[in-house]
Amino acid sequence: MAGPLPLGDPAPADGHLPDDLPVDTSVPFSAYLHIPFCTVRCGYCDFNTYTSTELRGAKQEDYASTLISEIGLARRVLADAGALRPMDTVFFGGGTPTLLPAGDLARMLEAATSAFGLAEGAEVTVEANPDTVTPAVARTLAAAGVTRMSVGMQSAVPHVLASLDRTHRPENVTTAVAAAKDAGLAVSVDLIYGAPGESLADWEASLDAALALESDHISAYALIIEDGTKLARQIRRGEVPTPDDDLQADMYELADARLAAGGFDWYEVSNWARTPEQRSRHNLAYWRGSDWWGFGPGAHSHVAGLRWWNVKHPAAYAQRLAASESPAAGTERPDAESRTLERILLLSRIREGIAIDEVPAANRRSVAGLIADGLVDPAAAIRGRVQLTLRGRLLADAVVRELTD
């Protein structure tokens, strides 16, 4: 299970948004639907997920109906605030959304579409474990309005999957991708690099396998050791080595080179797509600061600068909604300085970067030093934007510090 929720102000029981909230309905709106169930907890995972033995008072078979109750609450709240608008993107994440019957996912999407509407050409993504995708599942999702599947490949090398506690078989990635494509879905595959015992050759094999799938989009994330996870405890006890930063940097550079040669172009530090149209519009909505409502236990929401988050456990989440109360546990309204910091942190990671004019005046002089250090593209800076070079992507956190400290 994930760490503690952030501190914040108490959330109103009815979910009401502040009367003075500066809602701009021209800002895109997205929905995130959290499915908090997993068969096995992966050793590196810090997401708010639960295996069957951890549910204590909540039932998977009731979950769709419970989440649909929050959809009804969200419609009332947004309508009262004048913030109701169609969804540009929808994302089923987890956990393992495809542990639920495809019909349950379809029912939740239908409820959200009925409540808010779907913008023309909306992107609707479902994350999937390769072992849970069949042709029938893919067809049901496509018929329901899903447009895209994100397949959790992680690695093509069995011993690397074992070190991450992933239980799927590598060959099932191929069958899952084929099923999604046959159903007419766009396909993304997710990879993780830097796992204990993973060599550069292992990573190269996974990249080659991912490219052979001929997907539309590939995400590649460096393994991060989160406090409280099984992997963190194993490292602390000396049972597995700490990830090697230099090796992870080599792996990133190899990924960028291999993916570029395979026809993919980076658009965010950890994401590559074949064309601009095949970028993850849902993730771009987060990075660009759009509005979204996060449904499900532990999910976070953002509307017009206001943030709130739901109670974590599925049982507590269900109890709140059964009592016709908002499941929100807390809320916050960051000040202007915090919003500027977050905007720089997020926009600097995407290919378009951030306008130099949006950087605090006192920090703009640091751009010249970042160019000299090879972290920021000089031609982009002349056009008035901070855009990361390949070296800058490897040291993105350092760039953000220079632009904000």
VONU-817663 format. One record per residue: x negated, y, z negated of N, C-alpha, C, O in turn; residue in three letters. Coordinates in steps of 0.2 Angstrom, whole numbers, plus 5000, padded with zeros to 4 digits. Example, Ala and Ser with C-alpha at 12.3 -4.5 7.8 and 13.67 -1.06 7.14 Angstrom:
BEGIN
493449724961493849784961493449844961492949834958ALA493649894965493249954964493650004961493350064960SER
***
This chain:
BEGIN
499649945000500050005000499650065000499050064997MET499850125003499450185003499350214996499750194992ALA498950264996498750294990499350344988499950334991GLY499350374982499850414980500050474985499650494989PRO500750494984500950544988500650614986500450614980LEU500650664991500350724989500750764983501350744983PRO500450804980500850844975501250894979501050914985LEU501750924976502150974980502750994976502750974970GLY503151034978503751054975504351004975504350964980ASP504751004970505350954971505750974977505851024979PRO505950914980506350924986507150924984507350884979ALA507550964987508250964985508550894987508450864992PRO509050874982509350814983509750804989509850754992ALA510050864992510450854998509950865004510250865010ASP509350875003508850885009508950955012508550965018GLY509251005010509451065013508751105014508251105010HIS508651135020508051175021508151245019508751265019LEU507651275017507651345015508051395020507951385026PRO508451435017508851485021508451525025508651555031ASP507851545023507351595026506851555031506351585033ASP506951495032506551455037506551485044507051485047LEU505951505046505951535053505951485059505451475062PRO506551455060506651395065506551425072506951475073VAL506251395076506151415083506351355087505951305088ASP506951355090507151295093506851285100507051235103THR506451325102506051315108505451275107505151245112SER505251265101504751215099504951145100505551125098VAL504551105103504751035104504950995098504651015092PRO505350945098505550915092505450835093505650815098PHE505150805088505050735089505250695083505450725078SER505350625084505550585078505050525077504850495082ALA504850515071504450465069504850415065505150435060TYR504950355067505250305063504750245060504450215064LEU504750255054504250205050504550135049505050135045HIS504250085051504450015050503849985045503349975047ILE504049985038503449975033503349895032503149885026PRO503449855037503349785035502749755039502649765045PHE502449715036501849675039501849605036502049585031CYS501649555041501649485038501049475033501049445028THR500449505035499849505031499549575030499649615035VAL499349595025499049665024498249655026497849625024ARG498149695031497449695034496949735029497149785025CYS496349705028495949735023495749805023495549835018GLY495749835029495549905030496149955029496050015029TYR496749925029497349965030497550005024497649975019CYS497650075025497950115019498650145021498850185017ASP498950115026499650135027500150115022500050065019PHE500750145022501250125018501650065020502150075024ASN501350005019501649945022501749895016501349895011THR502149845018502349795013502349725016502749725021TYR502149675013502249605014502849585011503149625007THR503149525013503749505010503749495002504249504999SER503149484999503149474992503049534989503149544982THR503049594992502949664989503549704989503649754987GLU504149674992504749714994505149724987505349784987LEU505149684983505449694976506149734977506149794975ARG506649704979507349744979507549764986508049794986GLY507049764991507249784997507249725002506849675001ALA507649725007507749675012507649695019507849745021LYS507149665023507049685030507649685034507749725038GLN508149635033508749635037509249695036509649705040GLU509149725030509549785029509249855031509549905031ASP508549845033508249905034508449955040508550015039TYR508649925045508949965051509550015049509550075050ALA509949985045510550015043510350075038510650125038SER509850055033509650105029509350165032509550225031THR508950155037508650205041509150245045509050315045LEU509650215047510150255051510550305046510750355049ILE510550285040510850325035510450395035510750445034SER509750385035509350445035509450485041509450545041GLU509550455047509650495053510250535052510250595055ILE510850505049511450545048511250605044511550665045GLY510950595039510750655034510350705038510450765037LEU509850685042509450725046509850775051509750835051ALA510350745054510750785058511150835055511150895057ARG511350815049511750865045511250925043511450985043ARG510750905040510250955038509951005043509951065042VAL509850975049509551015055510151055058509951115060LEU510751035058511251075061511451125056511551185059ALA511351115050511551175045510951225045511151285044ASP510351205047509851255047509751285054509251325055ALA510151265059510151295066509451265069509251295074GLY509251205067508651175070508751115074508251085076ALA509351105076509551045080509351055087509551105090LEU509051005090508851005097508650935099508550885095ARG508650915105508450855108507750825106507350875105PRO507650765106507050735104506550735111506850705116MET505950765111505550755116505150685116504950655121ASP505050665110504650605109504950565103505150595098THR504950495103505150455098504550405097504250375102VAL504350385091503850345090504050295084504150315078PHE504050235086504150175080503450155078503150125082PHE503250175072502650155069502650115063503250105061GLY502050095061502150045054501450045051501050085051GLY501349985048501749925048501749895055501349915060GLY502249855056502349815062503049815064503449775062THR503249865068503949875071504249815074504849795073PRO503849775077504049715081504149655076504349605079THR504049665070504249615065505049615064505349565063LEU505349675065506049675065506349645072505949655077LEU506949625072507249605079507249665083507349715081PRO507149655090507149705095507849745094507849805096ALA508349705093509049735092509049785087509449835088GLY508749775081508749825076508349885078508649945077ASP507849885082507449945084507949975089507950035089LEU508249935093508749965098509250005095509450065097ALA509549975089510050015086509850075082510250125082ARG509250075080508950135077508850195082509050255081MET508650175088508550225093509250245096509250305097LEU509650205096510350225098510650275094510950325096GLU510550265087510850315082510450375082510750435082ALA509750375083509450445084509650475090509650535090ALA509750445096509950475102510650505101510750565104THR511050475098511750495097511750555092512150605093SER511250555087511250615083510950675086511150735084ALA510350665089509950725092509950735099509850795102PHE510050685103509950685110509250675112508850685108GLY509150645118508450635121508350685126508750695131LEU507850725126507650765132507550725138507350665138ALA507650755144507550725150506750705150506350745149GLU506650645152505950615153505650605146505050605146GLY506050595141505750585134505350525134505450475137ALA504750525130504350475129504550435122504650465117GLU504650375123504950325117504450275116504450225121VAL504050265111503550225110503650175104503950195099THR503450105105503550065100502850025099502550005104VAL502550035093501949995091502149925091502649905088GLU501649875093501749805093501149765091500649785093ALA501249715087500749665086500849615092501349595094ASN500249595095500249555101500649485100500949465104PRO500649465094500949395092501749405092502049355092ASP501949465092502749475091503049495098503649505098THR502649495103502949525109503049465114502649435116VAL503649455116503849405121504249445127504449505126THR504349415132504649445138505349475136505549525138PRO505749435132506349445130506349515125506749555126ALA505849515121505849575116505649635121505949685120VAL505249635125505049685130505649715134505749775134ALA506049665136506649685140507149715136507449765138ARG507249695130507749725126507549795124507949835124THR506949805122506649875121506749915127506949975126LEU506549895133506649935139507349955140507450015142ALA507749905139508549915141508749965136509250005137ALA508449975130508750015124508450085126508750135122ALA508050095130507750165131507050175129506750235130GLY506650125127505950125125505550135132505750105137VAL505050175132504750185138503950165138503650165143THR503750155132503050145131502950095125503250095120ARG502450045126502250005120501550015119501050015123MET501350015112500650025110500449965107500749945101SER500049925110499849855107499249855103498749885105VAL499249835097498749835092498249775094498249725091GLY497749795098497249745100496749735095496549685093MET496449795093495849805089495249775091494749815091GLN495249715093494549685096494749625100495249595099SER494249605104494349545108493949485105493949435108ALA493549505100493049455097493349425091493549455086VAL493449355091493749325085493449345078493849355073PRO492749345078492549355071492649425069492649445063HIS492649475073492849545072493549545069493649585064VAL494049515073494749515070494749485063495149505059LEU494349435062494349395056494149445050494449445045ALA493649485052493349535047493849585045493749615040SER494349605050494849655049495449625046495949655045LEU495449555045496049515043496649525048497249515046ASP496449535054496949525059497149455061496649415061ARG497749435061497949365062498149355069498249295071THR498149405074498349385081497849345085497249355083HIS498049315090497549275094497349325100497849355103ARG496749335102496549375107496949365113497049415117PRO497049305115497449285121498149315121498449325127GLU498449325116499049355115499149425117499649445119ASN498549455117498549525119498749535127499149575129VAL498449485130498549485138499249465139499549505143THR499549425135500249405137500749455135501249475138THR500549495129501049555127501049605132501549635133ALA500449625134500349675139500749655146501049705148VAL500649595148501049575154501749575153502149605157ALA502049565147502749565146502949635146503549645149ALA502549685143502749755143502749775150503249815152ALA502249765154502249785161502849765165503149795169LYS502949695164503549665168504149695166504649695170ASP504249725160504849755158504849825160505349865159ALA504349855163504349925166504049975161504150035162GLY503749945155503549995150502850015152502449975154LEU502650075150501950105150501650065144501950055139ALA500950055145500650015140499950055137499550085141VAL499950055131499250085127499050025123499449985121SER498350015123498049975118497650005113497250055115VAL497649985107497250015101496649975100496749915099ASP496050005099495449965097495150005091495350065089LEU494849965087494449985081493749965082493549905084ILE493250015080492549995081492150005074492350045070TYR491649965073491249975067491449925062491249945056GLY491749875063491949825058491349795055490849785059ALA491449765049490849725046490649665051491049625053PRO489949665053489749615057489849625064489649585068GLY490149675066490249695073489649725077489349775074GLU489349695082488749715085488949765091489549765093SER488449795094488649835100488849785106489249805110LEU488549725106488749685111489549665110489949655115ALA489749645104490449635102490849685105491349675108ASP490649745103491049805105491149815113491649835115TRP490549805116490549805123491049755126491449765131GLU491049695123491549645125492249665124492649645129ALA492449695119493149715118493349775123493849775125SER492849815124492949875129493149835136493549855139LEU492749795138492849755144493449725145493849725150ASP493649695139494349655139494849705139495349695143ALA494849765136495349815136495449845143495949855145ALA494849855146494849875153495249825158495549845163LEU495049765157495349715161496149705161496449685165ALA496349735155497149735155497449785159498049775160LEU497049835162497349885166497949925163498449925166GLU497849945157498349985153498350055156497850075159SER498750095153498850165155498450205150498250265152ASP498350185144498050225139497650175134497850125133HIS497150205131496750165126496550215121496250265122ILE496650195115496450225109495850185105495850125105SER495350215103494750185100494550225094494350285094ALA494750195088494650225082494050195078493950135077TYR493650235075493050215070493350185064493850215061ALA493150135062493350105055493150155050492650175049LEU493650175046493650215040493750175034494250135034ILE493350175029493450145023493850185018493650235015ILE494450165017494950195013494950175005494950115004GLU494950215001494950194994495550154992496050164995ASP495450104988496050064986496150004991496549964989GLY495849994996495949945001495449884999494949884995THR495649825001495249765000494549775003494149755000LYS494549805009493849815012493449855007492849845007LEU493749915005493349955000493049914994492549924992ALA493449874991493249834986492749784988492249774984ARG492749754994492249704996491549744997491049714995GLN491549804999490949845000490649864993490049854992ILE491149884989490849904982490549844979490049854975ARG490849784980490549724977489949694981489549644978ARG489749724986489149704990489349644994488849614997GLY489949624995490149564999490049575007489949535011GLU490149645009490149655016489749725016489749765012VAL489349745022489049805022489449865024489949855027PRO489249925021489549985023489449995031488949985033THR489950025034489850035041489250085042489150125039PRO488950065048488350105050488550165054488750155060ASP488450225052488650285055488250285062488550305067ASP487650275062487250275069487550225074487550245080ASP487650165071487950115076488650135078488850125084LEU489050165074489750185076489650245081490050245086GLN489150285080489050335085488850305092489050325097ALA488450255092488250225098488850185101488950185107ASP489250165097489850125100490350185103490650165108MET490450235100490850295103490550315110490950315114TYR489950325110489650345116489750295122489850305128GLU489650225120489750175124490450175127490650165133LEU490950185122491650185124491750235129492150225134ALA491550295127491650355132491450345139491750355144ASP490850315139490550295146490850245149491050245155ALA491050185146491350135149492050155151492350135157ARG492450185147493150205149493150255154493550255159LEU492650305155492650345160492450315167492750325172ALA492050265166491850225173492550185175492550165181ALA492950165170493550125171494150165173494650145174GLY494050235174494550275176494950315171495450345172GLY494750315165495050345159494650415158494050415158PHE495050455155494750525154494950545147495550535145ASP494550565143494650575136495150645135495050685139TRP495550645131495950705130496050725122496250775120TYR495850675118495750685111495150645108495050595112GLU494850665103494250625101494250555101493850515103VAL494850525100494950445099495350425105495650365104SER495550465110496050435114495850455122495650505123ASN496050405126495850415133496450395137496850345135TRP496650425143497150405147496950405154496450445156ALA497350375159497150375166497350435169496950465173ARG497850465167498050535170498350575164498550545159THR498450645165498750685160499450665158499650665153PRO499850635163500450615162500550555157501050535154GLU499950515157499950455153499650465146499550415142GLN499550525144499350545137499950535132500450535134ARG499750515126500250505121500550575119500250615116SER501150585122501450655121501650655113501750715111ARG501850605110502050605103501450625099501450675095HIS500850595100500250615096500050695098499850725093ASN500150715104499950785106500450825102500250885100LEU501050805101501550845097501250865090501350915087ALA500950815087500650825080500050875081500050915077TYR499650855085499050895086499150975088498851015086TRP499750985091499951045093500351085088500551145089ARG500551045083500951085078501751085079502051135077GLY501951045083502651045085503051025078502751005073SER503751015079504150995074504350925074504350895080ASP504350885069504650815069504950805062504750835057TRP505350755063505650725057505350645056505450615061TRP505050635050504850565049505350525045505550545039GLY505650475048506150435045505750365042505350335045PHE506050355036505750295033505350305026505150365025GLY505250255022504850265016504150295017503750265021PRO503950345014503350375014503150415020502650445021GLY503650425025503650465031503550535029503950555025ALA503150575033503150645032503450685038503550655044HIS503750745036504150785041503850855041503550875037SER503950885047503750955048504250995052504350975058HIS504551045049504951095053504751165051504851185046VAL504551205056504451275056503951295050504151345046ALA503451255049502951265044503151235037502751235032GLY503751205036503951175030503751095031503951065036LEU503451065026503250995026503650965020503750985014ARG503850895021504050855015503950785017503750765023TRP503950745012503850675012504250635008504550655003TRP504450575011504950525007504550485002503950475002ASN505050464997504750414992504450354996504650335002VAL504050314993503550274996503950204997503850175002LYS504250174991504450104992505050094995505550134994HIS505150044999505750035003506450034998506950055000PRO506350004992506849994988507150064985507650074985ALA506650104983506750174981507050214987507550254986ALA506850204993507050244999507850225000508250265001TYR507950154999508650135000509150154995509750174996ALA508850154989509350184983509550254984510050274983GLN509050294986509150364987509750374992510250404991ARG509650344998510150345003510850315001511350345004LEU510850264998511450234996511850274991512450274991ALA511450324987511850374983511950434987512150484984ALA511850434993512050494998511550554996511750614996SER510950534994510450584992509850584997509750525000GLU509450634998508950635002508350594999508250594993SER508050555004507450515001506850555000506250524998PRO506850625001506250665001505950664993506350674989ALA505350654992505050654986504750724984504650734978ALA504550754989504250824988504150864994504250835000GLY504050924993503950974999503451024998503251044992THR503251055003502751115002502751155008502951135014GLU502551215007502551265013501851305013501751345009ARG501451275016500751295016500651375018501051395022PRO500151405015500151475016499751485023499551445026ASP499651555025499451565032498651545032498551515038ALA498251545027497651525027497551445028497151425033GLU498051415025498051335026498251315033498051265036SER498751355035499051335042498451355047498451315052ARG498051405046497551415051497051365051496751345056THR496851345045496351285044496551225048496251195051LEU497251205047497551145050497551155057497351105061GLU497751215060497751225067497051215070497051185075ARG496551235067495851235070495651155070495351135074ILE495851125064495651055063495951015068495650965071LEU496551025070496950985075496751005082496650955086LEU496851065084496751085091496051075093495951065099LEU495551085089494851075091494751005093494250995097SER495150955091495050885093495250865100495050815103ARG495750905103495950895109495550925115495250975114ILE495650895121495250925126495250995128494751035129ARG495851025127496051095129495651135123495551195125GLU495551115117495251145112495651205109496351195110GLY495351255106495751305103495451375106494851385107ILE495951425106495651485109495251525103495351515097ALA494651555105494251585101494551635097494451645091ILE495051665100495451725096495851695090496051735086ASP495951625090496351595085495851575079496151565073GLU495251585080494751565075494651635070494651685073VAL494651625064494551685060494051735062493451705064PRO494151795062493651845065492951835062492451835066ALA492851815056492251805052491851745055491251745054ALA492251705058491951635060491751635067491451585070ASN491951685071491851685078491151685080490951655085ARG490751715076490051725078489751655078489151645080ARG490051605074489751535074489751505080489451455081SER490151525085490251485091489651485095489451435098VAL489251545095488551545099488151485096487751455100ALA488151475089487651425087487951355088487551315090GLY488551345089488851285091488651265098488551205100LEU488651315102488451305109487751295109487551245113ILE487351325106486551315105486451245103485951215105ALA486851215098486751145096487051095100487051035099ASP487351115106487651065110488251035108488450985111GLY488651075104489251045101489851075105490451045105LEU489851135108490351165111490151185118489651205119VAL490651175123490551185130490451255131490851295130ASP489851275134489751355135490251385141490451435140PRO490351345146490851375151491451385148491851435150ALA491751335144492351345141492351405136492851445136ALA491851415133491751475128491851545132492151585130ALA491551545138491551605142492251615144492451675145ILE492651565145493351575146493851585140494451595140ARG493451585134493851605128494051545124494551555120GLY493851485125494051425121493451385118492951385121ARG493651355113493151315109493351245112493851215110VAL492951215116493051145118492451105116491851125117GLN492551045114491951005111491650965117491950945122LEU490950965117490550915121490650845118490950835113THR490250795122490250735119489950735112490150705107LEU489350765111489050775105489450805100489550785094ARG489850855102490350895098490850845095491150855089GLY491150795099491650745097491350705092491650685087ARG490650685092490350645087490350685080490350655075LEU490250745081490150795075490750845074490650895072LEU491350815076491950865076492050895069492250955068ALA491950855063492050885057491550945055491750995052ASP490950935058490450985057490651055061490551105058ALA490951045066491251095071491751135067491751195066VAL492251095064492751125060492551165054492751225053VAL492051145051491751175045491451245047491551295044ARG491051245053490751305055491351355057491251415056GLU491951335060492451375062492851405056493251445057LEU492851375050493251385045492951405038493251445035THR492351385037492051405031491851475030491551505025ASP
***
